[in-house]
Amino acid sequence: MNYEELYLTMQSQEKSVKDSLASLQKLFKAVSRETESGDIKSLTRDLNAMAEAAASVSAVLEETKETVAGFDTRTYFESGEFAEQMLAICQEKGVDVRGEFPVYEMFPYRVKLDVENQDIYLDRKKVQCMRPESFVNIVKSGQEKLNKASFNALTFVSELSEAYDLAVLKLKKHPESDIYLTSLYKFLAPMGRFRKDYDQQSYAFDLARLYMSGIEETKNGRRFQFGPSRIQGKSIRILDKDGKEQYLATIRFYE
């Protein structure tokens, strides 16, 4: 059974509970009126009806508990069925995804499936979610929120140029040399506590927004240029304005 099958079963059970609770609420109001007015005959009848409705709720709840208990979450994760459905929904909803089980990139997020504990990690945050569609909706909503967030490309590239100048000195590079963006990140966030607030995925997202911004120079007029690399692991994958992947490896600033 995948989660959607479980979901359909539970929807039916939830409706039964909802209907029984609505009936209980209606009977409760009637019982209150009958108690106040002294209508013992109606009161006795409606109390019996309430007991039957309460028993019905209890029975459906027990059935629902058995349904949930019968769902094998470990097998669902270990078999790869969760991942397979997640990837299918990503394609359906237009969420770009790369990687292989159990680690994926849904730019700018890193997703890890913890099979041992049946948990999902979105970057460092644990997400309690066993339904692939709901998880993909969380990712898509987060991406849309990030895309709508204010971003000053000119300020970012100017700060990047300052980090670049520091890297040139520390790494003993010639002025206007190409420097790996992965190395530059360490100068932007030199301490561990800074990297916790501004991780490499956030850095990649800012690079993507700079790449798409059309900005060509810093506040003081220095121009910059991104470059590629043949060394595996040195490139940062981003998505451009058309949703196509691009790989940025180096940057240089020049007059």
C-alpha positions as CSV (number, residue, x, y, z in Angstrom):
1,M,0.0,0.0,0.0
2,N,1.3,3.5,-0.8
3,Y,0.3,6.5,1.1
4,E,-2.4,7.6,-1.4
5,E,-4.2,4.3,-0.9
6,L,-4.0,4.8,2.9
7,Y,-5.2,8.4,2.5
8,L,-8.3,7.4,0.5
9,T,-9.2,4.7,3.2
10,M,-8.7,7.2,6.0
11,Q,-10.8,9.9,4.2
12,S,-13.7,7.5,4.2
13,Q,-13.2,6.7,7.9
14,E,-12.8,10.4,8.8
15,K,-16.1,11.2,7.1
16,S,-17.8,8.5,9.2
17,V,-16.3,10.1,12.3
18,K,-17.3,13.6,11.2
19,D,-20.9,12.5,10.5
20,S,-21.2,10.7,13.9
21,L,-19.8,13.8,15.7
22,A,-22.3,16.0,13.9
23,S,-25.1,13.7,15.0
24,L,-23.7,13.7,18.6
25,Q,-23.6,17.5,18.6
26,K,-27.2,17.7,17.4
27,L,-28.4,15.2,19.9
28,F,-26.5,17.0,22.7
29,K,-28.4,20.2,22.0
30,A,-31.7,18.2,22.0
31,V,-30.8,16.5,25.3
32,S,-30.0,19.9,26.8
33,R,-33.4,21.3,25.8
34,E,-35.2,18.2,27.0
35,T,-33.4,18.3,30.3
36,E,-34.4,21.9,30.8
37,S,-38.1,21.3,29.8
38,G,-38.5,18.0,31.6
39,D,-39.3,16.0,28.5
40,I,-38.2,12.6,30.0
41,K,-39.5,10.5,27.2
42,S,-37.6,12.4,24.5
43,L,-34.6,12.7,26.8
44,T,-34.4,8.9,27.3
45,R,-34.8,8.3,23.5
46,D,-32.1,10.8,22.6
47,L,-29.7,9.6,25.3
48,N,-29.9,6.1,23.8
49,A,-29.3,7.6,20.3
50,M,-26.3,9.5,21.7
51,A,-24.9,6.3,23.2
52,E,-25.2,4.6,19.8
53,A,-23.5,7.5,18.0
54,A,-20.7,7.5,20.5
55,A,-20.2,3.8,20.1
56,S,-20.1,4.3,16.3
57,V,-17.4,7.0,16.7
58,S,-15.4,4.6,19.0
59,A,-15.7,1.8,16.5
60,V,-14.5,3.9,13.5
61,L,-11.6,5.3,15.6
62,E,-10.5,1.7,16.4
63,E,-10.7,0.8,12.7
64,T,-8.7,3.9,11.8
65,K,-6.0,3.0,14.4
66,E,-5.7,-0.5,12.9
67,T,-5.5,1.1,9.4
68,V,-2.6,3.3,10.4
69,A,-0.9,0.6,12.4
70,G,-1.0,-1.6,9.3
71,F,0.9,0.9,7.2
72,D,4.5,-0.3,7.0
73,T,6.4,2.9,6.9
74,R,9.9,1.2,7.0
75,T,9.1,-0.9,3.9
76,Y,7.5,2.2,2.2
77,F,10.9,4.0,2.6
78,E,13.3,1.0,2.1
79,S,11.6,-0.2,-1.0
80,G,12.1,3.2,-2.7
81,E,8.3,3.5,-3.3
82,F,8.2,6.8,-1.4
83,A,11.1,8.2,-3.4
84,E,9.6,7.0,-6.7
85,Q,6.3,8.7,-6.0
86,M,8.0,11.9,-4.8
87,L,10.0,12.1,-8.0
88,A,6.8,11.5,-10.1
89,I,5.0,14.3,-8.3
90,C,8.0,16.6,-8.7
91,Q,7.8,16.1,-12.4
92,E,4.0,16.7,-12.3
93,K,4.3,19.9,-10.4
94,G,7.4,21.2,-12.2
95,V,9.8,21.0,-9.3
96,D,13.3,20.5,-10.6
97,V,15.1,17.6,-8.9
98,R,18.5,16.0,-9.3
99,G,20.3,13.2,-7.4
100,E,19.8,9.6,-6.4
101,F,18.3,7.8,-3.5
102,P,18.5,8.8,-0.7
103,V,19.9,12.3,-1.3
104,Y,18.4,14.8,-3.8
105,E,18.7,18.4,-4.7
106,M,15.5,20.4,-5.3
107,F,17.2,23.8,-5.9
108,P,18.0,25.5,-3.6
109,Y,17.1,22.7,-1.1
110,R,19.0,19.5,-0.3
111,V,16.6,16.6,0.5
112,K,17.7,13.5,2.4
113,L,15.5,10.5,3.1
114,D,16.4,8.9,6.4
115,V,15.4,5.3,5.8
116,E,16.4,4.1,9.2
117,N,14.1,6.4,11.1
118,Q,11.6,7.1,8.2
119,D,12.3,10.9,8.4
120,I,12.9,13.5,5.7
121,Y,15.4,16.3,6.0
122,L,14.9,19.5,4.1
123,D,18.4,21.0,4.4
124,R,18.9,20.6,8.2
125,K,15.3,20.7,9.1
126,K,13.5,17.4,9.9
127,V,10.1,17.2,8.2
128,Q,7.6,14.7,9.5
129,C,5.7,13.8,6.4
130,M,4.9,10.4,4.9
131,R,2.9,11.7,2.0
132,P,5.0,12.5,-1.1
133,E,2.5,15.0,-2.5
134,S,2.5,17.0,0.8
135,F,6.2,17.0,1.0
136,V,6.6,18.3,-2.6
137,N,4.1,21.0,-1.9
138,I,6.2,22.1,1.1
139,V,9.3,22.3,-1.2
140,K,7.4,24.1,-4.0
141,S,5.9,26.6,-1.5
142,G,9.3,27.2,0.0
143,Q,10.8,27.9,-3.5
144,E,8.0,30.3,-4.3
145,K,8.6,32.1,-1.0
146,L,12.3,32.4,-1.7
147,N,11.8,33.7,-5.2
148,K,9.4,36.4,-3.9
149,A,11.9,37.5,-1.2
150,S,13.6,40.9,-1.7
151,F,17.2,40.6,-3.1
152,N,19.6,43.4,-3.9
153,A,21.9,42.0,-6.5
154,L,24.1,45.1,-6.5
155,T,24.7,44.8,-2.8
156,F,25.4,41.1,-3.0
157,V,27.9,41.4,-5.8
158,S,29.7,44.2,-4.1
159,E,30.0,42.1,-0.9
160,L,31.2,39.3,-3.1
161,S,33.9,41.5,-4.6
162,E,35.1,42.4,-1.1
163,A,35.3,38.7,-0.2
164,Y,37.1,38.1,-3.5
165,D,39.8,40.8,-2.7
166,L,40.3,39.1,0.7
167,A,40.6,35.7,-1.0
168,V,43.2,37.1,-3.5
169,L,45.4,38.1,-0.5
170,K,44.9,35.0,1.6
171,L,45.3,32.6,-1.3
172,K,48.2,34.6,-2.8
173,K,46.5,34.9,-6.2
174,H,47.2,37.5,-8.8
175,P,44.7,40.3,-9.1
176,E,41.9,39.5,-11.4
177,S,42.5,35.7,-11.1
178,D,39.7,33.2,-11.3
179,I,38.8,32.0,-7.8
180,Y,36.5,29.1,-7.1
181,L,33.1,30.1,-5.8
182,T,33.3,27.3,-3.3
183,S,36.4,28.9,-1.9
184,L,34.9,32.3,-1.8
185,Y,32.0,31.0,0.3
186,K,34.4,30.4,3.2
187,F,35.4,34.1,3.1
188,L,31.8,35.2,3.0
189,A,30.9,33.0,6.0
190,P,34.3,32.4,7.8
191,M,32.8,31.0,11.0
192,G,30.7,27.9,11.7
193,R,27.9,29.9,13.3
194,F,27.7,32.1,10.2
195,R,27.5,29.1,7.9
196,K,24.6,27.8,10.0
197,D,22.6,30.9,9.2
198,Y,23.9,31.2,5.6
199,D,24.5,27.7,4.3
200,Q,25.9,26.8,0.9
201,Q,22.4,26.2,-0.6
202,S,21.5,29.8,0.3
203,Y,24.7,30.9,-1.2
204,A,23.9,29.0,-4.4
205,F,20.5,30.6,-4.5
206,D,22.0,34.1,-4.2
207,L,24.4,33.3,-7.0
208,A,21.5,32.2,-9.1
209,R,19.6,35.4,-8.5
210,L,22.7,37.4,-9.3
211,Y,23.2,35.4,-12.5
212,M,19.6,36.2,-13.5
213,S,19.7,39.9,-12.4
214,G,21.4,41.3,-15.4
215,I,23.8,43.2,-13.1
216,E,27.3,43.5,-14.7
217,E,29.3,45.5,-12.2
218,T,29.7,46.4,-8.6
219,K,28.8,49.7,-6.9
220,N,32.3,51.0,-7.6
221,G,32.3,50.0,-11.2
222,R,34.3,46.7,-11.2
223,R,33.1,44.2,-13.6
224,F,32.9,40.4,-13.0
225,Q,32.8,37.2,-14.9
226,F,31.7,33.7,-14.0
227,G,33.7,30.7,-15.3
228,P,33.5,26.9,-15.6
229,S,35.7,24.1,-14.3
230,R,36.5,20.6,-15.3
231,I,37.2,19.6,-11.8
232,Q,34.4,17.5,-10.4
233,G,32.8,19.0,-7.3
234,K,34.0,22.5,-7.9
235,S,30.9,23.7,-9.8
236,I,27.8,25.1,-8.2
237,R,24.6,24.0,-9.9
238,I,22.0,26.7,-10.3
239,L,18.8,27.2,-12.3
240,D,18.4,30.2,-14.7
241,K,15.3,32.2,-15.3
242,D,14.1,29.6,-17.8
243,G,14.5,26.8,-15.2
244,K,17.5,25.4,-17.1
245,E,20.5,24.2,-15.1
246,Q,23.8,26.1,-15.3
247,Y,27.1,25.3,-13.6
248,L,29.2,28.1,-12.1
249,A,32.6,27.3,-10.8
250,T,34.8,30.5,-10.7
251,I,34.5,34.2,-10.6
252,R,36.9,37.0,-11.3
253,F,36.5,40.8,-10.7
254,Y,38.4,43.2,-13.0
255,E,38.6,46.8,-13.8
